């Protein structure tokens, strides 16, 4: 499947709208996220590796905020639990449509993959089945902060003993010096990947109102408050990190 290069913010906009996962974003999303999120390919592939340890036979594996299904594909490549199936959920119709196309292409290249169901739904209203693995890859940061604890509590209640939540997020930092340094390093990462100052500025303006990152300590305490017993950061690259939360 071919995708376009991300040039969505390359031209000056009279008014920068809030960022939405529409057809324009879907068209360039693989290029956008690779050039914007340090460590993204490593996180995605290793979500599959980690999931293989926690997946239990006959259970559901969730990919919440699945976008184009990169994590779902990783789950299907690595998990071999008998009777397992993946439930990929996203609230963007454009993302869901393209995700189904990508997964169909994966089916044509690999044999004996886990079955997958792709749902267009709001994860805040989702009725969770008993699950052994739940992956949220840069999704919680787009949920309104007051709704995050309730969502994580419901996820915890759906997790079976021995299962895991794998949560990847952009971080912010309470220490202003650390925040400034890692923000500057992230901007350097974007520049090194070919984004102009105009693109960086307009993308920041578009996303500021819709993406609200938390500190690592906020994530840890919220997960404990949701009923998880153990929270282990397993990866960080600049201001992006991934955690394992155990029931």
N, C-alpha and C positions, 0 to 999 in steps of 0.2 A: 504494500500500500504506500503510495507516495503522499508526502505532505509538503506544504509550502513553507518557505522561510518566514520567520516572524518579522513582519514589517508593519504591524498594526499601529505603532506609535511613531513611525518614521517621519511623518509629515505633521507640521504644526496644526493643532486642533483649536478652533475658536473657544470651545468648551469641552473639557475632558469628561466624558461620562463615567459613572461608576463601572467598575469591571464586572462583566457578566460572562458566563460560560455559554456564549451563543455560537452560531455557525462560524463566524469569523475567527473566534478563538479556537474552536475545534479544528479548523483547517490548518492552523499553525501550531497547535498545542505541543506536539512532540519536540519541535525545534525550540519553542518558547521555554519549556520546562528544563530541557537539557542545558540551555544557555543561561538560565536564571537560578537554578537550584544546585549549589555545589554538592556533589556526592549522590545525586539523584539515581544514576544507574546502579551504584553500589547498594543503595538502600533497597531499591526495587527487587533486585536479584536476591538479596539476602533475606528479604521478607519471606520469599519462597523457601529458602534454606532453613530459616528459623521455624517456619510453619510446619515443616516436615517433622520436626521434633515434637511439636505439641498436638498435631492433628490426631484425632481418635477415630477409629473405624466407625462408619455409620453416622457421622455427624456433619453438620453444616460448617462451612468456612465462609466468613463474610469479608467482602471487600467493600467498605463503606466510603462513598465518594469515589467511585471506581474510575471516573473520567473515561479514558480510552481503554481501560482494562489492562494496564501494564502490570499491576500487582496481581490481578486475576490470572494473567498468563504465567507469571512466576509461580503462583500457587499450583497451577495445573502442571507445570514442568517438574516441580519438586516433590509434591505430596503424592504418596501412593497408597494412602489408607483405603482399605476396602470399604465401599459404600459411602465414601465422602463425596460431597458435592459443594461447589462454590456458588454463593449467591452474591452477585455484583450489583450494587445499588448506586444510582446517581439521580439527582433531581433535574438534570439538564437533558431535555429530549434530544438535542443535537449530539451530546456526548453519548447517550445510550445508543442511538442509531449507529454511530461510527464504531462504538465499542463492539457491538454485535458483528459488524463487518470484520473487525480485527480478529475476533475470536473464531469466526468462521474460517478465516485464513489460517489461523493456528491449527484448527482441526484438520485442515488439508495437508499440513506439514508433519504432524505428529500423530502417533497412534496411542490408544489406551490412555487418553487424558481424562481427568475428572470431568463429569458433567457440570455444566454451568447454567445458571439462570440469571438473566440480566433484567433488573427491575428499574423502571422509572418511578422513583418514589422519594419522598422526604424522609430521611433517616430519623427525624424527630418523631415521626408518626408510625414508624415501622414496628410491626409485631415480630420480635425476634424469636427464632426457633432456638432450641438448645444447640450450642455451638462449642467447638473446641478451639477455634481460632477466629479472632476478629482483627482485621487490619484496617487502620484508618491512616491513610497516607496523605498528609497535608490537607486534611478535611476539617478537623475540629476548629482550626483557626478561622474558618468561615461561618461557624455557628455562633450566634449571639452569646457573649460570655455568660449571661444569667441562665442560659439553657444547657450549658456544658455539663454541669454536675449531674443533672437529671439524666441526660443521655448516657453518660459513663456509668451511672448506677444501673440503668437498664441493661447495658452491655454486660456489666459484671454479673447481674442476676441471670443472664442467659448463658454465661460461660460454665462449662462442665468442669469438674475437678481435673486438674492436670492440664487445662487449657491455657490460653494466653491471649491478651490484647497486645498488638504491636502498633504503636502510635508514633507517627512521624510528624514533626511540626517545625516551623520556623520559630526561633526563640528571640525573646528580647531579654535585656539584662538590667537588673536593678542598679548596678554600679555604672555611673555615667561614662567613666573612662572606658570600661569594657564595651559598653553599648556603642560608643563612638568608634572605637577601633574595629569592632567586628562589622559594623555598618559600612565603614570605609573599605574594609577588605572585601565585603560582598559587592560593593560598587566596582572595585577593581576587577573582580571576577566577571562582572557583566561587561565591563569595557574590554577585557581580554577576549570575550566571546563575541565582540563585534557590535555591541549596542552603543549608540551615540548618546551624548549627554541629553539631547532632546528626547530620545526614546526612554531613557532612564527616568527623566523627570516626569514625563507624561504618564508612564506606567505607574510610577509611585503615586501620582495624583489620582489615578483611576482606582487604585487598589486600597488606598488608605482608609476609605470609609467602609470597606467590606471585609478586610482581613485584619484581625486583631490578635497578634501573637502574645503568648504568655512567657514568663520566665520558667526555667527548668524547675525551680522550687515550687512555683504555682502548680505546674503539671503534677509534680510528685505528690503534693499535699492533696490536690483534688482527687487524684486516683486513689489515695488512701481513704479519703472521705467517701469515695464511691464504693468502698468495700474491698478493694484490692489489698493483698497482704504484702506484696513485694513489688518494687519499681526499680528496674535496672536500665540505665542508659547504656546502649550497646554501640552507638555510633554518633559522632558529631563531626561535621565539616563546616567551619566558620559558624554562622548563626543558624544552622539547620541540624536537627538531631532526631534520633529515633530511640524509643524506649520500649522495653518489654514490661508489661504489668501482669502479675500472676494473681489468680484468685486466692 
